[in-house]
Amino acid sequence: MHRLETTDLRRPFRLLRTRAPWTSLLYLAVQALAGAVSIGVWLSVLLIPVWLMLWPRCEQRLLPLAGRVAPTHRRERWELRWQDVVLVLLTSVMAVAAFFLGILLVVLLGTLLAVPFAAAAGREITSWSGDRTLPIVPTAVIAPLLGLFLLFLVLWGVTALAHGWSALSAALLRDDERRLAAQVDALSAETVRIGDSIALERQALERDLHDGAQMHFSAAGMRLALLHLDLEELSVSAAERTRLLTGITDVQRQLDLGSQAMRDATRGLVPSALRDGGLCGALEELVTSIPLPVTLECSVPRQAPALEQSVLLIARESLTNVVRHSEATRADVRCVVEDARLLLEVRDDGTGGAEPTGTGLLSMHARARRLGGTLSLTSPAGHGTCLLLDVPRQMDEDAAA
């Protein structure tokens, strides 16, 4: 169904050529009927909880009749919010107003449109007060024209009223907290995705530098060494040989310095402990850098690089939170593989009470979902914090081979 916009209401002649006025009239009629039911339910008292859960769900399905997109979130079976109570109360008030307004409009339209039939039947046409008789011919022509114009205004007003009422209903039905939570999860997942993309690009850059530029540096150094040997056997003057050998030695020194600079640069792209020692080596280096006594238990074979990088990032973020916020005196890190699952557990003896709403924890949750696993946080007040990561293992095929 076409979504009704405010700009559509500014084009009444075009609007009346669509079915929007009639669907809006049906929407308001159902609203009025629901309001009457709401009044009866308030009087019955016992049916109030049932109606409070039933009507908002029905209203969510009726919104398209008014050209309004219904909220897309899925409600729980027994979910009841204060917005539902407000919606039912407003529907009751709207039913009373619609009843009196509807009667007035029906009487007015019926009177105006019935004038030609009354004139054809030979009946006198009097004014509203009944003290004056109106001329039959002009009245029989003008009255239905006024009735049609009023009907035009009524249909436009019905459409505008349905548009405004549905906007209020949609605002009450919309779960902003859940929507914001979904947006935060989406942003966290996008942040993790971007971080993983950057990490993959860094690994690819390291590989390209190692296999490309550094290989050419090594080949050039070997070539210069061979030229150095060939030059020593040439029959040239001692001064000329010394000058050429000194030049070649200087070029070799520059190549060595360039190769060393290349190795230093690539070493910073991916942690050398993770690249050379795997996850256990990287965790060992991590716990030694923490200004806190940390016990490490790790028995994990080489995993896929992306998995190792993600688990290391989660462990680093978790230990950073321990140092910054927990007021702990010690921590324990356990990383093992059990039943084709990789488990990372980080415990501390701090104050506890950690809330799973911080940026770091949201990113860790998003990273765990990206790995196809879960991240659970247990943090009772005064009893420390335990973070448990559970993800499927992903063996490194090259290491396994």
MARKOLLO-687062 format. One record per residue (C-alpha): z, y, x. Coordinates in pm, whole numbers, padded with zeros to 5 digits, always signed. Each point is the difference from the previous one (the first is absolute). Layout:
BEGIN
ZYX ...
This chain:
BEGIN
+00000+00000+00000 -00087+00349+00122 +00294+00187+00145 +00064+00320-00196 +00032+00310+00218 +00124+00349-00079 -00352+00131+00061 -00124-00219-00288 +00226+00188-00240 -00173+00325+00097 -00327-00134-00143 +00099-00075-00362 -00354-00045-00134 -00084-00252+00269 +00340-00166-00043 -00051-00058-00372 -00320-00192+00070 +00206-00265+00182 +00246-00251-00138 +00295+00170+00172 +00124+00183-00317 +00006-00323-00200 +00173-00208+00269 +00246+00287+00045 +00065+00002-00376 +00065-00375+00014 +00231+00052+00298 +00205+00263-00187 +00010-00213-00315 +00144-00291+00197 +00245+00241+00166 +00114+00125-00341 +00043-00356-00124 +00195-00091+00314 +00215+00309-00051 +00084-00114-00353 +00092-00342+00137 +00212+00172+00268 +00195+00188-00263 +00068-00326-00184 +00102-00169+00324 +00248+00279+00084 +00156-00049-00341 +00019-00378+00041 +00174+00029+00343 -00037-00372+00079 -00376+00019+00065 +00024+00299+00236 -00012-00201+00329 -00298-00205-00121 -00197+00308-00109 +00086+00189+00320 -00166-00278+00202 -00286-00065-00243 -00135+00346-00085 -00053+00133+00359 -00211-00308+00073 -00202+00057-00317 -00037+00370+00086 -00138-00093+00341 -00278-00197-00172 -00073+00279-00250 -00055+00277+00255 -00374-00078+00046 -00053+00092-00367 +00087+00357+00095 -00230-00009+00303 +00292-00036+00238 +00018-00250+00286 +00310-00213-00042 +00241-00047+00295 -00101-00310+00192 +00341-00121+00115 +00125-00326-00143 +00326+00020-00189 +00266-00268+00027 +00070-00205-00311 +00348+00143-00067 -00050+00333+00173 +00151+00296-00187 +00003+00358+00134 +00136+00328-00128 -00361+00121-00039 -00050-00269-00265 +00287+00141-00205 -00147+00351+00023 -00343-00130-00105 +00138-00172-00312 +00201+00309-00097 -00303+00228+00037 -00213-00243-00201 +00253+00019-00283 -00010+00380+00002 -00381-00003+00008 -00011-00231-00302 +00198+00247-00212 -00220+00294+00108 -00321-00201-00053 +00110-00104-00349 +00043+00354-00134 -00299+00140+00190 -00222-00287-00113 +00095+00047-00366 -00075+00374+00024 -00342-00055+00159 -00098-00278-00242 +00090+00216-00303 -00183+00302+00141 -00314-00191+00098 -00001-00194-00326 +00027+00318-00206 -00281+00179+00185 -00239-00295-00002 +00073-00080-00367 -00102+00346-00127 -00374-00086-00048 +00091-00313-00199 +00241+00198-00219 -00269+00262-00062 -00255-00268-00090 +00247-00147-00247 +00026+00339-00171 +00360+00066+00092 +00127+00349+00077 +00070+00088+00360 +00313+00207+00047 +00165+00161+00300 +00287-00164+00188 +00253+00185-00217 -00187-00099-00320 +00006+00353-00149 -00367+00078+00055 -00323-00186-00080 -00257-00007+00283 -00377+00014-00049 -00140-00352-00001 -00323+00034+00202 +00121+00186+00311 +00326-00191+00003 -00178-00336-00026 -00209+00094+00305 +00259+00174+00216 +00287-00246-00056 -00174-00312+00146 -00129+00207+00293 +00356+00107+00071 +00105-00362-00038 -00260-00118+00253 +00104+00274+00244 +00364-00099-00045 -00094-00364+00056 -00173+00106+00323 +00318+00179+00110 +00217-00294-00102 -00208-00251+00201 +00007+00226+00305 +00375+00056-00046 +00059-00373-00039 -00186-00064+00326 +00191+00272+00184 +00334-00121-00138 -00076-00362+00096 -00102+00118+00348 +00326+00189+00049 +00220-00266-00156 -00158-00276+00208 +00059+00206+00314 +00370+00020-00083 +00013-00372-00077 -00180-00088+00322 +00245+00214+00199 +00293-00183-00160 -00159-00341+00052 -00094+00062+00361 +00243-00152+00250 +00001+00266+00272 +00255-00180+00216 -00204-00319+00006 -00319+00196+00056 +00152+00192+00291 +00136-00324+00147 -00348-00152-00021 -00146+00307+00170 +00260-00021+00277 -00080-00370+00051 -00370+00080+00009 +00053+00279+00256 +00221-00228+00211 -00262-00274-00011 -00271+00251+00095 +00213+00125+00291 +00047-00355+00123 -00372-00071-00040 -00088+00308+00204 +00256-00096+00265 -00143-00351+00024 -00353+00140+00026 +00109+00228+00284 +00169-00295+00174 -00317-00210-00028 -00208+00287+00135 +00240+00038+00292 -00023-00372+00075 -00379+00016-00018 +00001+00304+00231 +00225-00182+00247 -00231-00301-00004 -00309+00217+00045 +00156+00186+00290 +00113-00322+00165 -00327-00187-00051 -00227+00298+00051 +00103+00292+00219 +00258-00188+00206 -00247-00281+00069 -00251+00256+00130 +00270+00153+00220 +00074-00342+00149 -00369-00076+00054 -00054+00335+00170 +00301-00064+00229 -00135-00341+00100 -00343+00148+00069 +00149+00268+00222 +00198-00264+00190 -00323-00189+00068 -00170+00322+00113 +00297+00063+00228 -00056-00337+00169 -00376+00055+00028 +00053+00345+00153 +00223-00138+00276 -00290-00220+00119 -00259+00280+00008 -00114+00123+00340 +00082+00368-00034 +00203+00233+00211 +00377-00031-00011 +00043+00350-00143 -00255-00063-00276 +00160-00337-00086 +00345+00157-00013 -00122+00277-00232 -00168-00245-00239 +00295-00240-00002 +00238+00287-00074 -00215+00106-00296 -00011-00351-00141 +00377-00031+00042 +00052+00325-00190 -00225-00121-00284 +00193-00331-00015 +00327+00192-00018 -00132+00210-00290 -00116-00312-00182 +00341-00160+00048 +00171+00311-00136 -00236+00008-00301 +00057-00368-00070 +00377+00047+00021 -00018+00298-00237 -00205-00212-00241 +00261-00278+00011 +00280+00250-00062 -00185+00144-00299 -00071-00338-00157 +00358-00113+00058 +00117+00280-00229 -00226-00102-00287 +00172-00333-00070 +00352-00082+00128 -00039-00214+00309 +00302-00212-00098 -00167-00086-00331 -00338-00060+00161 +00132-00219+00283 +00320-00154-00137 -00068-00018-00372 +00249+00086-00269 +00301-00139+00186 -00078+00203+00310 -00051+00318-00203 +00327-00053-00194 +00182-00058+00328 -00125+00330+00135 +00086+00170-00331 +00364-00115-00018 +00063+00101+00361 -00116+00354-00081 +00245+00036-00295 +00326+00185+00088 +00201-00270-00177 +00103-00360+00078 -00270-00216-00157 -00012-00381-00003 -00352-00143-00013 -00103-00347-00113 -00377-00051+00015 -00204-00319+00008 -00344+00099-00127 -00327-00120+00156 -00289+00239+00036 -00118+00130-00338 -00302+00201-00108 +00005+00344+00170 +00014+00187-00332 +00301-00205-00113 +00183+00047+00330 -00065+00373-00006 +00125+00034-00361 +00316-00206+00056 +00079+00202+00312 -00043+00326-00192 +00234-00121-00276 +00259-00112+00255 -00022+00335+00182 +00036+00199-00326 +00293-00215-00111 +00189+00036+00330 -00071+00373-00002 +00164+00023-00343 +00298-00198+00132 +00050+00245+00287 -00051+00313-00212 +00172-00076-00329 +00218-00313+00001 +00281+00104+00242 -00013-00362+00121 +00162-00129+00321 -00237-00294+00043 -00311-00161-00148 -00162-00343-00010 -00374-00070-00004 -00136-00344-00088 -00371-00082-00003 -00105-00360-00065 -00273-00206-00164 +00113-00232-00280 -00231-00200-00229 -00313+00197+00084 +00190+00326-00062 +00097+00262+00253 +00349+00139-00061 +00141+00317+00153 +00366+00076-00071 +00178+00313+00118 +00377+00027-00064 +00255+00263+00089 +00373+00054-00057 -00034+00358-00120 +00109+00182-00313 -00271-00148-00225 -00105+00172-00320 -00362+00042+00111 -00235+00108-00279 -00354-00148-00009 -00152+00343-00063 -00046+00140+00351 -00340+00055+00151 +00058-00262+00269 +00112-00270-00244 -00289+00074-00236 -00243-00036+00290 +00162-00329+00102 -00029-00130-00357 -00366+00103-00008 -00065-00168+00336 +00168-00320-00120 -00217-00004-00314 -00308+00057+00217 +00094-00309+00203 +00035-00203-00321 +00379-00026+00028 +00319+00160-00123 +00270+00226+00140 +00352-00020-00142 +00289+00234+00072 +00366-00086-00052 +00237+00287+00069 +00338-00013-00181 +00214+00305+00068 +00233-00058+00293 -00141-00340+00094 -00304+00075+00214 -00369-00040-00069 -00233-00300+00018 -00377+00039-00002 -00209-00315-00039 -00377-00015+00045 -00176-00314-00123 -00376-00024+00067 -00251-00283+00048 -00055-00091+00364 -00342+00070+00149 -00053-00190+00322 -00204+00165+00272 -00306-00225+00029 -00068+00098+00360 +00360-00074+00103 -00003-00331-00189 -00322-00102+00174 
